[in-house]
């Protein structure tokens, strides 16, 4: 089912899409870089509205969101394609599709599925939610009306207009950096012409009250410069705040980069220390199950308030308001009304 797109402008001989920071100029019969926005009879359409390519009930920690509604369960959905061309994409089978596929579902049906699986909210993830913004927005409105939360897992490459469009119904976002946001890395391995729109959209999200966590994928040999991580960490401290949760994530050989090794724990630890040296308080390891940096420690008294294993919460010792139960310190936990104790595992399906 196609639906007219939001956020586009008429220009001579076509339209300009104002959703993604690429701002593609699209002419009659053409599609944008994302492959899912096409111009027909002078109107821009989304070709993936309701065409769900992937869905599963997930622990919120998988997003990863460690400081938003810890222990809760979220219903994840995605559509085909993406506005990036990452050579190392974990979900390349979906994100790099030339032609969208999927199961046709309405926003109402998606929320009903989320409720059926006992989820506390919905996450728009797996591929880039910006490209299925219309579906995400309409589903998120219904989710909110049913007392459920909404989160994005996004590359952040959206316009400020797009942030403003989704902000009223978006509670939290995980913004994924790769190679610490190095511009040359983005151009060479991701076909992204510039990185500054990501930083602009992050500041816009912060200003609109969206809870933010950051991930940073460290890729050996090509995207693992500690100085880049230091620069990114300083920007986060200055613009988003030192208590912003940051996840330093290990690379696994995938897609067109299977020749590179997996990121070793010692490399992640080096980047984590760099982040902490720059003033970040909550810094985590990712994709190394059982690592101590998966846990949340109180920065005031050192108490281990949350224990995790991989993407699963093992033990939540937080106070009901999300503070440290030992000394009462603020641990920057949002979405506390959805918190769970952890330990349960939901079934996965696609």
C-alpha positions in Angstrom: 0.0 0.0 0.0 1.5 3.3 -1.0 0.8 6.5 0.8 1.7 10.1 0.0 4.9 11.1 1.7 5.3 13.8 4.2 8.0 16.5 4.1 8.7 17.2 0.5 8.7 20.4 -1.6 7.7 21.1 -5.2 10.6 22.3 -7.4 11.0 22.7 -11.1 10.6 19.4 -12.9 10.1 17.4 -9.7 10.2 17.5 -5.9 12.8 17.7 -3.2 12.5 15.2 -0.4 12.9 17.0 3.0 12.9 13.9 5.2 16.5 12.6 5.0 19.4 14.9 5.1 20.3 13.9 1.5 17.3 16.0 0.3 17.1 14.0 -2.9 15.7 15.7 -6.0 13.3 13.3 -7.5 11.7 13.5 -10.9 8.6 11.9 -12.3 8.9 8.1 -12.2 12.2 8.2 -10.2 13.0 7.1 -6.7 15.2 8.6 -4.1 18.5 7.2 -2.8 16.5 5.2 -0.2 14.7 3.3 -3.0 11.4 3.7 -1.3 10.2 7.2 -2.2 8.9 7.7 -5.7 7.3 10.5 -7.7 4.1 9.7 -9.5 1.8 12.3 -11.1 3.6 15.1 -9.3 3.2 13.6 -5.8 5.9 11.9 -3.7 4.9 8.5 -2.3 6.2 6.1 0.3 6.2 2.6 -1.2 6.8 0.8 2.1 3.8 2.2 4.1 2.6 -0.8 6.1 5.0 -3.2 4.3 6.7 -4.7 7.3 10.0 -6.5 6.4 11.0 -7.5 10.0 9.3 -7.7 13.4 10.0 -9.2 16.7 9.4 -8.7 20.4 12.8 -7.7 21.9 14.2 -6.7 25.3 14.7 -2.9 25.2 18.4 -3.6 26.0 18.8 -5.0 22.5 18.3 -1.5 20.9 20.5 -0.8 22.9 18.7 1.3 25.4 20.2 0.8 28.9 18.8 3.9 30.6 15.3 3.9 29.1 12.7 1.6 30.7 15.2 -1.1 31.7 13.8 -4.6 31.7 10.9 -3.7 29.5 10.0 -5.4 26.3 9.5 -3.6 23.0 8.0 -4.7 19.7 10.5 -4.0 16.9 9.5 -3.4 13.3 11.2 -2.4 10.1 10.7 -2.0 6.4 13.1 -2.7 3.5 16.0 -0.5 2.4 18.0 2.4 3.9 19.4 5.8 3.2 23.0 4.5 3.9 25.0 1.9 2.0 27.2 0.5 4.9 29.5 -2.2 3.7 29.4 -3.8 7.1 25.6 -3.8 7.7 24.4 -6.5 10.0 20.9 -6.3 8.4 22.0 -6.0 4.8 19.5 -8.7 3.7 16.8 -6.1 4.4 18.5 -2.7 4.3 20.1 -3.2 0.9 17.1 -4.6 -0.9 16.5 -3.0 -4.3 12.8 -3.8 -4.2 10.8 -3.7 -0.9 9.2 -6.8 0.4 7.2 -7.6 3.5 3.9 -8.3 5.2 1.1 -5.7 4.8 0.1 -4.5 8.2 -1.8 -1.4 9.3 -0.6 0.7 12.3 -3.5 -0.6 14.3 -2.5 -4.2 13.6 1.1 -3.5 14.5 0.1 -2.1 17.9 -2.3 -5.0 18.4 0.6 -7.4 17.8 2.8 -5.5 20.3 0.1 -5.8 22.9 -0.4 -9.5 22.1 3.3 -10.2 22.8 3.1 -8.3 26.1 5.4 -5.5 25.0 5.5 -2.1 26.8 6.3 -0.1 23.7 7.4 -0.2 20.1 10.8 0.3 18.4 11.4 1.4 14.8 14.7 -0.3 14.0 16.6 -3.0 12.1 16.8 -0.7 9.0 16.6 3.1 9.1 13.2 4.4 10.5 13.6 7.7 8.7 12.7 6.1 5.4 9.5 4.7 6.8 8.7 7.8 8.8 5.0 7.9 7.8 4.4 4.4 9.1 6.4 5.0 12.2 4.6 8.2 13.0 1.1 6.8 12.5 1.9 3.7 14.5 3.6 5.7 17.3 0.5 7.9 17.7 -1.7 4.8 18.3 0.9 3.3 20.6 0.9 6.5 22.7 -2.9 6.4 22.8 -2.6 2.9 24.2 -0.1 4.0 26.9 2.9 2.5 25.2 6.3 4.1 24.5 8.1 4.6 21.1 11.8 4.5 20.3 13.9 4.9 17.2 17.2 3.1 16.4 18.5 5.5 13.8 21.6 6.7 12.0 20.5 10.2 12.8 20.7 11.3 9.1 17.4 13.2 9.1 16.4 16.8 8.7 15.4 19.0 11.5 11.9 19.0 10.0 11.8 15.2 10.3 12.8 15.4 14.0 10.0 18.0 14.6 7.5 15.7 12.8 8.2 12.6 14.9 9.2 14.3 18.2 5.7 14.6 19.8 5.3 10.8 19.7 8.9 9.7 20.1 10.1 9.0 23.7 13.7 7.8 23.1 16.3 7.3 20.4 19.4 5.3 19.9 21.6 7.2 17.5 24.2 4.9 15.8 27.7 6.2 14.9 30.2 4.1 13.0 33.9 4.7 13.1 33.3 7.5 15.7 31.7 9.7 13.0 34.9 10.1 11.0 33.8 11.9 7.8 36.3 10.0 5.5 35.1 6.7 6.9 31.4 7.7 6.2 32.2 8.6 2.6 34.3 5.6 1.8 32.4 2.8 3.5 28.9 4.1 3.8 28.3 6.4 0.8 27.4 9.3 3.2 28.6 12.6 1.8 28.9 14.5 5.2 28.3 13.8 8.9 27.3 17.3 10.2 23.5 16.6 9.7 23.7 13.9 12.3 25.0 16.3 14.9 22.3 18.8 14.0 19.6 16.3 14.3 21.0 15.1 17.7 20.9 18.7 19.0 17.3 19.0 17.7 16.3 15.7 19.4 17.8 16.9 22.7 15.9 20.2 22.4 12.6 18.4 21.7 13.0 16.3 24.9 13.7 13.0 23.3 15.8 10.7 25.5 19.1 9.9 23.7 21.6 7.1 23.9 24.6 6.9 21.5 26.3 3.8 20.0 29.7 3.9 18.3 30.7 0.9 16.2 34.5 0.3 16.3 35.8 -1.5 13.2 39.4 -2.8 13.3 41.9 -1.3 10.8 39.4 1.1 9.1 37.4 2.7 11.8 39.1 2.4 15.2 41.0 5.7 15.8 40.9 6.6 19.5 41.4 10.3 18.6 38.1 10.2 16.7 36.4 8.6 19.6 37.8 11.3 21.9 36.4 14.0 19.6 33.0 12.4 19.5 33.0 12.0 23.3 33.9 15.7 23.8 31.0 16.7 21.5 28.6 14.6 23.4 29.7 16.0 26.7 29.4 19.6 25.4 26.2 19.3 23.5 24.1 16.4 25.0 25.6 16.2 28.5 28.1 14.1 30.3 25.5 11.7 31.6 24.4 10.7 28.1 24.7 6.8 27.9 27.2 5.8 25.2 27.8 2.2 23.9 31.2 1.3 22.4 30.3 -1.6 20.2 32.3 -4.5 18.7 32.2 -5.2 15.0 31.5 -8.7 13.7 32.6 -9.5 10.1 29.6 -9.0 7.9 28.4 -8.3 4.3 31.2 -6.8 2.3 33.7 -6.6 5.1 34.1 -10.3 6.1 37.9 -10.0 5.6 38.3 -7.8 8.7 38.6 -9.3 12.2 36.1 -9.0 15.1 36.8 -6.1 17.4 38.7 -7.5 20.4 37.7 -6.6 24.0 41.0 -4.8 24.6 40.2 -2.4 21.8 36.8 -1.6 23.1 38.2 -1.0 26.6 40.7 1.5 25.1 37.8 3.5 23.5 35.7 3.2 26.7 38.6 4.7 28.7 39.0 7.5 26.2 35.3 8.3 26.6 35.5 8.4 30.3 38.7 10.5 30.2 36.7 13.1 28.2 34.0 13.2 30.9 31.3 10.7 29.9 29.8 9.0 33.0 27.9 6.1 31.6 29.9 4.2 29.0 29.1 0.6 28.0 30.6 -2.2 25.9 28.5 -3.8 23.2 28.6 -7.2 21.5 30.9 -8.8 24.0 28.6 -10.8 26.2 29.5 -11.0 29.9 31.8 -8.0 29.8 31.7 -6.0 33.1 31.0 -2.8 31.1 27.6 -4.1 30.3 26.5 -3.3 33.9 25.4 0.1 35.3 27.4 1.3 38.3 26.4 4.3 40.4 29.0 7.0 39.7 28.7 8.3 43.3 29.0 5.2 45.5 30.0 2.5 43.0 27.0 0.3 43.6 26.1 -2.1 40.8 22.5 -1.0 40.2 21.8 -3.0 37.0 23.3 -6.3 35.9 23.1 -7.4 32.2 24.3 -10.2 30.0 24.5 -9.3 26.3 21.1 -7.8 25.4 19.3 -9.2 28.5 18.8 -7.6 31.8 19.7 -10.0 34.6 19.0 -7.9 37.7 17.5 -4.5 38.2 18.3 -3.1 41.6 17.2 0.4 40.8 14.8 2.3 43.1 11.3 2.7 41.8 12.2 6.2 40.6 15.3 5.0 38.8 17.8 6.3 41.3 20.6 4.4 43.1 19.0 2.3 45.9 22.0 2.7 48.0 22.8 6.4 48.0 19.9 7.9 46.0 22.0 9.3 43.2 20.4 10.2 39.9 21.4 7.6 37.3 19.7 9.3 34.4 17.1 6.6 34.0 14.0 7.5 31.8 10.8 5.7 31.2 10.7 4.4 34.8 7.0 3.6 34.7 7.8 0.8 32.2 10.7 -0.7 34.1 10.9 -4.5 34.6 13.0 -6.7 36.8 14.6 -8.6 33.9 15.3 -12.3 33.6 12.5 -13.2 31.1 13.1 -13.9 27.4 10.5 -13.3 24.8 10.2 -15.5 21.6 11.6 -14.1 18.4 9.9 -14.3 15.0 10.2 -12.7 11.6 
